[in-house]
């Protein structure tokens, strides 16, 4: 069973790993800003989902991939 807390832990772990290994010369403050933005976005999405919607393993994996892709775009200066 996938729960919100476990999903947030996974997202934060993946973000931390990605940001620690990000190429370029982004400041620690900028990396922290990107992390906080992604965590806040993820928490908002998860809060909007029902328990049933959280049970899809493929949606779980895709959500993590999408969140990390947004963080990478942000690190490269691409914003929406």
TORRODREN-567910 format. One record per residue: x negated, y, z of N, C-alpha, C, O in turn; residue number from 1. Coordinates in Angstrom, 3 decimals. Each point is the difference from the previous one (the first is absolute). Last residue first. Layout:
# residues N
+----------+----------+----------+----------+----------+----------+----------+----------+----------+----------+----------+----------+-----+
|   n_east |  n_north |     n_up |  ca_east | ca_north |    ca_up |   c_east |  c_north |     c_up |   o_east |  o_north |     o_up | num |
+----------+----------+----------+----------+----------+----------+----------+----------+----------+----------+----------+----------+-----+
|        X |        Y |        Z |        X |        Y |        Z |        X |        Y |        Z |        X |        Y |        Z | NUM |
...
+----------+----------+----------+----------+----------+----------+----------+----------+----------+----------+----------+----------+-----+
This chain:
# residues 80
+----------+----------+----------+----------+----------+----------+----------+----------+----------+----------+----------+----------+-----+
|   n_east |  n_north |     n_up |  ca_east | ca_north |    ca_up |   c_east |  c_north |     c_up |   o_east |  o_north |     o_up | num |
+----------+----------+----------+----------+----------+----------+----------+----------+----------+----------+----------+----------+-----+
|   -8.198 |   27.085 |  -16.150 |    1.298 |   -0.052 |   -0.674 |    0.786 |    1.207 |    0.362 |    1.131 |    0.161 |   -0.459 |  80 |
|   -6.709 |   -1.059 |    0.079 |    1.165 |    0.130 |    0.864 |    1.268 |   -0.044 |   -0.826 |   -0.005 |    0.274 |   -1.200 |  79 |
|   -5.675 |   -1.278 |    1.178 |    1.220 |   -0.126 |   -0.795 |    1.178 |    0.061 |    0.952 |    0.130 |   -0.844 |    0.885 |  78 |
|   -4.930 |    0.799 |    0.275 |    0.567 |    1.303 |   -0.295 |    1.231 |   -0.036 |   -0.876 |    0.402 |    1.029 |   -0.543 |  77 |
|   -3.056 |   -4.683 |    2.581 |   -0.551 |    0.452 |   -1.281 |    0.620 |    1.318 |   -0.451 |   -0.237 |    0.448 |   -1.122 |  76 |
|    1.700 |   -2.582 |    5.103 |   -1.455 |    0.165 |    0.158 |   -0.653 |    0.542 |   -1.274 |   -1.003 |    0.712 |    0.058 |  75 |
|    5.587 |   -1.835 |   -0.160 |   -0.203 |    1.198 |    0.830 |   -1.495 |    0.281 |    0.184 |   -0.434 |    1.151 |   -0.042 |  74 |
|    1.711 |   -5.114 |   -2.108 |    0.288 |    1.146 |   -0.863 |   -0.267 |    1.302 |    0.759 |   -0.562 |    0.946 |   -0.552 |  73 |
|    0.233 |   -4.909 |    3.008 |   -1.115 |    0.125 |   -0.948 |    0.200 |    1.206 |   -0.919 |   -0.942 |    0.748 |   -0.263 |  72 |
|    4.440 |   -1.824 |    3.199 |   -1.142 |    0.525 |    0.750 |   -1.206 |    0.187 |   -0.922 |   -0.707 |    1.003 |    0.098 |  71 |
|    4.528 |   -3.046 |   -1.886 |    0.256 |    1.415 |    0.264 |   -1.162 |    0.635 |    0.753 |   -0.372 |    1.140 |   -0.281 |  70 |
|    0.214 |   -5.753 |   -0.417 |   -0.185 |    0.701 |   -1.271 |    0.240 |    1.498 |    0.174 |   -0.726 |    0.814 |   -0.570 |  69 |
|    1.609 |   -3.642 |    4.218 |   -1.433 |    0.147 |   -0.217 |   -0.296 |    0.726 |   -1.305 |   -0.949 |    0.781 |   -0.068 |  68 |
|    5.418 |   -1.792 |    1.002 |   -0.489 |    0.942 |    1.005 |   -1.496 |    0.252 |   -0.187 |   -0.453 |    1.143 |    0.065 |  67 |
|    2.477 |   -4.464 |   -2.717 |    0.426 |    1.344 |   -0.411 |   -0.517 |    1.061 |    0.961 |   -0.441 |    1.066 |   -0.430 |  66 |
|   -0.311 |   -5.627 |    1.485 |   -0.751 |    0.383 |   -1.200 |    0.319 |    1.430 |   -0.423 |   -0.898 |    0.772 |   -0.335 |  65 |
|    3.396 |   -2.626 |    3.872 |   -1.380 |    0.255 |    0.418 |   -0.832 |    0.463 |   -1.192 |   -0.766 |    0.957 |    0.111 |  64 |
|    5.122 |   -2.290 |   -1.037 |    0.021 |    1.231 |    0.783 |   -1.409 |    0.366 |    0.459 |   -0.392 |    1.165 |   -0.065 |  63 |
|    1.076 |   -5.288 |   -2.112 |    0.067 |    1.120 |   -0.937 |   -0.028 |    1.339 |    0.727 |   -0.615 |    0.956 |   -0.472 |  62 |
|    0.815 |   -4.951 |    3.016 |   -1.294 |    0.125 |   -0.673 |   -0.024 |    1.203 |   -0.938 |   -0.993 |    0.726 |   -0.059 |  61 |
|    5.096 |   -1.683 |    2.130 |   -0.998 |    0.316 |    1.036 |   -1.367 |    0.246 |   -0.657 |   -0.648 |    1.015 |    0.256 |  60 |
|    4.127 |   -2.695 |   -2.894 |    0.193 |    1.433 |    0.243 |   -1.016 |    0.499 |    1.020 |   -0.511 |    1.114 |   -0.122 |  59 |
|    0.591 |   -5.702 |   -0.717 |   -0.537 |    0.706 |   -1.168 |    0.168 |    1.514 |    0.159 |   -0.875 |    0.764 |   -0.408 |  58 |
|    2.702 |   -3.573 |    3.746 |   -1.468 |   -0.063 |    0.018 |   -0.600 |    0.769 |   -1.187 |   -1.010 |    0.688 |    0.153 |  57 |
|    5.799 |    0.069 |    2.401 |   -0.555 |   -0.387 |   -1.288 |   -1.531 |    0.077 |    0.042 |   -0.578 |    1.076 |    0.153 |  56 |
|    3.656 |    0.283 |    3.448 |   -0.345 |   -1.416 |   -0.039 |   -0.607 |   -0.471 |   -1.308 |   -0.439 |   -1.147 |   -0.088 |  55 |
|    2.356 |    5.605 |    1.516 |   -1.379 |   -0.217 |    0.434 |   -0.464 |   -1.447 |   -0.171 |   -1.184 |   -0.281 |    0.189 |  54 |
|    5.688 |    1.773 |   -1.013 |   -0.887 |    0.488 |   -1.052 |   -1.467 |   -0.237 |    0.345 |   -0.838 |   -0.109 |   -0.895 |  53 |
|    4.166 |   -0.921 |    4.102 |    0.073 |   -0.927 |   -1.138 |   -0.949 |    0.417 |   -1.113 |   -0.635 |   -0.849 |   -0.626 |  52 |
|    1.189 |    3.668 |    4.361 |   -0.771 |   -1.198 |    0.367 |   -0.014 |   -1.003 |   -1.144 |   -1.009 |   -0.665 |   -0.234 |  51 |
|    1.616 |    5.701 |   -1.251 |    0.717 |   -0.904 |    0.907 |   -0.905 |   -1.189 |    0.337 |   -1.011 |   -0.226 |   -0.665 |  50 |
|   -0.776 |    5.301 |   -0.680 |    0.325 |   -1.349 |   -0.464 |    0.777 |   -0.785 |    1.050 |   -0.196 |    0.168 |    1.203 |  49 |
|   -1.708 |    4.323 |   -0.650 |    1.194 |    0.036 |   -0.839 |    0.453 |   -1.388 |   -0.464 |    1.113 |   -0.150 |   -0.503 |  48 |
|   -5.115 |    0.951 |    3.059 |    1.143 |    0.364 |    0.836 |    1.306 |   -0.026 |   -0.792 |    1.072 |   -0.212 |    0.567 |  47 |
|   -5.184 |   -0.454 |   -2.823 |    0.365 |   -1.157 |    0.818 |    1.211 |    0.279 |    0.880 |    0.840 |   -0.876 |    0.204 |  46 |
|   -2.645 |    4.427 |   -2.756 |    0.606 |   -1.015 |   -0.869 |    0.465 |   -1.187 |    0.828 |    1.119 |   -0.481 |   -0.178 |  45 |
|   -3.470 |    3.818 |    2.472 |    1.296 |    0.497 |   -0.463 |    0.725 |   -1.003 |   -0.880 |    1.206 |   -0.203 |    0.140 |  44 |
|   -5.623 |   -0.710 |    1.231 |    0.920 |   -0.117 |    1.135 |    1.397 |    0.468 |   -0.397 |    0.993 |   -0.611 |    0.393 |  43 |
|   -4.436 |    1.165 |   -3.533 |    0.332 |   -1.411 |    0.187 |    1.002 |   -0.195 |    1.129 |    0.945 |   -0.779 |   -0.126 |  42 |
|   -2.675 |    5.113 |   -0.610 |    0.850 |   -0.413 |   -1.116 |    0.475 |   -1.442 |    0.201 |    1.184 |   -0.300 |   -0.148 |  41 |
|   -4.318 |    1.930 |    3.189 |    1.295 |    0.653 |    0.206 |    0.982 |   -0.396 |   -1.098 |    1.169 |   -0.272 |    0.276 |  40 |
|   -5.592 |   -1.237 |   -0.693 |    0.649 |   -0.662 |    1.132 |    1.386 |    0.598 |    0.232 |    0.960 |   -0.736 |    0.227 |  39 |
|   -3.672 |    2.756 |   -3.474 |    0.449 |   -1.327 |   -0.438 |    0.723 |   -0.751 |    1.114 |    0.996 |   -0.679 |   -0.249 |  38 |
|   -2.941 |    4.882 |    1.255 |    1.064 |    0.182 |   -0.984 |    0.579 |   -1.349 |   -0.432 |    1.218 |   -0.160 |   -0.086 |  37 |
|   -5.000 |    0.189 |    2.881 |    1.189 |    0.419 |    0.737 |    1.200 |    0.172 |   -0.936 |    1.125 |   -0.359 |    0.348 |  36 |
|   -5.322 |   -0.637 |   -2.293 |    0.495 |   -1.119 |    0.810 |    1.300 |    0.371 |    0.698 |    0.973 |   -0.753 |   -0.043 |  35 |
|   -3.217 |    4.122 |   -2.321 |    0.568 |   -0.977 |   -0.929 |    0.599 |   -1.164 |    0.783 |    1.103 |   -0.453 |   -0.305 |  34 |
|   -3.475 |    3.618 |    2.789 |    1.244 |    0.589 |   -0.513 |    0.716 |   -0.975 |   -0.944 |    1.217 |   -0.163 |    0.079 |  33 |
|   -5.487 |   -0.985 |    1.480 |    0.981 |   -0.110 |    1.086 |    1.358 |    0.543 |   -0.449 |    1.043 |   -0.570 |    0.319 |  32 |
|   -4.649 |    1.101 |   -3.224 |    0.374 |   -1.423 |    0.076 |    1.051 |   -0.219 |    1.079 |    0.939 |   -0.775 |   -0.185 |  31 |
|   -2.788 |    5.049 |   -0.132 |    0.853 |   -0.270 |   -1.158 |    0.472 |   -1.449 |    0.012 |    1.168 |   -0.279 |   -0.269 |  30 |
|   -4.246 |    1.585 |    3.549 |    1.292 |    0.669 |    0.233 |    0.963 |   -0.277 |   -1.150 |    1.189 |   -0.230 |    0.225 |  29 |
|   -5.633 |   -1.235 |   -0.597 |    0.731 |   -0.836 |    0.948 |    1.376 |    0.599 |    0.276 |    0.977 |   -0.734 |    0.151 |  28 |
|   -3.164 |    1.923 |   -4.851 |   -0.292 |    0.194 |    1.419 |    0.832 |   -0.946 |    0.857 |    1.027 |   -0.522 |   -0.434 |  27 |
|   -2.760 |   -0.497 |   -4.627 |    1.136 |    0.586 |    0.707 |   -0.334 |    0.083 |    1.477 |   -0.595 |   -0.913 |    0.573 |  26 |
|   -1.964 |   -0.479 |   -4.869 |   -0.455 |    0.726 |    1.182 |    1.158 |    0.720 |    0.681 |   -0.080 |    1.195 |    0.286 |  25 |
|   -0.376 |   -5.986 |   -3.515 |    0.067 |    1.458 |   -0.019 |   -0.405 |    0.603 |    1.329 |   -0.382 |   -0.702 |    0.936 |  24 |
|    2.753 |   -4.223 |   -1.426 |   -1.127 |    0.675 |   -0.654 |    0.162 |    1.515 |    0.073 |    1.085 |    0.515 |    0.269 |  23 |
|    0.806 |   -4.217 |    3.375 |    0.369 |    0.858 |   -1.134 |   -1.235 |    0.662 |   -0.605 |   -0.868 |    0.501 |    0.714 |  22 |
|    1.573 |   -3.591 |    3.225 |   -0.814 |   -0.371 |   -1.154 |    0.291 |    0.841 |   -1.230 |   -0.399 |   -0.358 |   -1.108 |  21 |
|    2.727 |    0.951 |    5.251 |   -1.389 |   -0.132 |    0.451 |   -0.934 |   -0.285 |   -1.171 |   -1.176 |    0.361 |    0.040 |  20 |
|    5.865 |   -0.222 |   -0.763 |   -0.548 |    1.340 |    0.230 |   -1.457 |   -0.046 |    0.452 |   -0.785 |    0.885 |   -0.343 |  19 |
|    3.154 |   -4.993 |   -0.274 |   -0.143 |    0.709 |   -1.260 |   -0.661 |    1.360 |    0.197 |   -0.903 |    0.365 |   -0.753 |  18 |
|    1.926 |   -2.879 |    4.601 |   -1.041 |   -0.662 |   -0.786 |   -0.255 |    0.759 |   -1.304 |   -1.147 |    0.262 |   -0.363 |  17 |
|    4.682 |    1.205 |    3.079 |   -1.283 |    0.246 |    0.663 |   -1.151 |   -0.594 |   -0.800 |   -1.043 |    0.632 |   -0.169 |  16 |
|    5.428 |   -1.566 |   -1.295 |   -0.371 |    1.400 |   -0.236 |   -1.362 |    0.307 |    0.599 |   -0.844 |    0.616 |   -0.652 |  15 |
|    2.679 |   -4.849 |    1.538 |   -0.412 |    0.115 |   -1.403 |   -0.426 |    1.431 |   -0.349 |   -0.981 |    0.203 |   -0.715 |  14 |
|    2.748 |   -0.954 |    5.005 |   -1.262 |   -0.734 |   -0.130 |   -0.539 |    0.140 |   -1.424 |   -1.181 |    0.283 |   -0.198 |  13 |
|    5.448 |    1.481 |    1.113 |   -1.042 |    0.809 |    0.627 |   -1.365 |   -0.664 |   -0.128 |   -0.998 |    0.684 |   -0.226 |  12 |
|    4.742 |   -3.090 |   -1.327 |   -0.223 |    1.196 |   -0.824 |   -1.130 |    0.843 |    0.580 |   -0.881 |    0.444 |   -0.737 |  11 |
|    2.276 |   -4.175 |    3.248 |   -0.667 |   -0.415 |   -1.238 |   -0.316 |    1.204 |   -0.884 |   -1.101 |    0.096 |   -0.543 |  10 |
|    3.632 |    0.673 |    4.422 |   -1.361 |   -0.398 |    0.379 |   -0.795 |   -0.382 |   -1.244 |   -1.153 |    0.405 |   -0.149 |   9 |
|    5.708 |    0.476 |   -0.439 |   -0.766 |    1.231 |    0.238 |   -1.438 |   -0.312 |    0.409 |   -0.925 |    0.694 |   -0.423 |   8 |
|    3.874 |   -4.322 |   -0.079 |   -0.255 |    0.620 |   -1.291 |   -0.818 |    1.280 |    0.165 |   -0.929 |    0.241 |   -0.771 |   7 |
|    2.423 |   -2.452 |    4.611 |   -1.052 |   -0.780 |   -0.675 |   -0.371 |    0.618 |   -1.337 |   -1.171 |    0.042 |   -0.377 |   6 |
|    4.789 |    1.890 |    2.717 |   -1.256 |    0.212 |    0.732 |   -1.161 |   -0.733 |   -0.690 |   -1.074 |    0.570 |   -0.189 |   5 |
|    5.527 |   -1.162 |   -1.456 |   -0.543 |    1.332 |   -0.281 |   -1.365 |    0.211 |    0.649 |   -0.914 |    0.544 |   -0.620 |   4 |
|    2.327 |   -5.548 |   -0.611 |    0.597 |    1.067 |    0.796 |   -0.743 |    1.310 |   -0.264 |   -1.128 |    0.003 |   -0.494 |   3 |
|    2.066 |   -5.287 |   -1.673 |   -0.754 |    1.239 |   -0.103 |    0.706 |    1.059 |    0.830 |    1.190 |    0.256 |   -0.181 |   2 |
|   -1.408 |   -5.914 |    0.318 |    0.841 |    1.182 |    0.000 |   -0.888 |    1.249 |    0.000 |   -0.948 |    0.098 |    0.779 |   1 |
+----------+----------+----------+----------+----------+----------+----------+----------+----------+----------+----------+----------+-----+
